[in-house]
Amino acid sequence: MNLRQRNRDDPEINLINMIDVLLVLLVFFMVSSTFQQEGRMVVRLPQANEAPLPPSQQVPLTLTVTAEGAYKINDKSLINNSADTLRAALLKEAGSVRGPLTIRADARATHQAVVTAMDVAGRLGFTQMNIATIQPEAAP
């Protein structure tokens, strides 16, 4: 008589539950830990002596481009139409303050004259440039 059973199931370990628990623990430790920045640089910022002018105290500059390509700054004509003369006149009128600049170009002015004016102003640090336009008249 043979009392042994021949059909035994091999014991198995279910790994799916263990992996779930380990992933939850991993996420918990990642969220709850603090990361130290050991290579962090300490930067001391310099102090400025003068505060910038508020926008209400900045003098607006007006750069006019005529139909002939001549430039005027605040209705003062320049001696010639070169970019160097325009640069010197903008520096003289603006000083150290780079406030808003309004460009008033005649509709018949060449595109190159307007682009030259914008290029010179941009290189001098004028970041706020406005182009003046007019509303068309309503037809009766």
Secondary structure, DSSP 8 states (H G I E B T S, - for coil): -----S--------HHHHHHHHHHHHHHHHHH-----TT---------SS----TTTS--EEEEE-TTS-EEETTEE-SS--HHHHHHHHHHHHTT----EEEEE-TTS-HHHHHHHHHHHHHTT---EEE---------
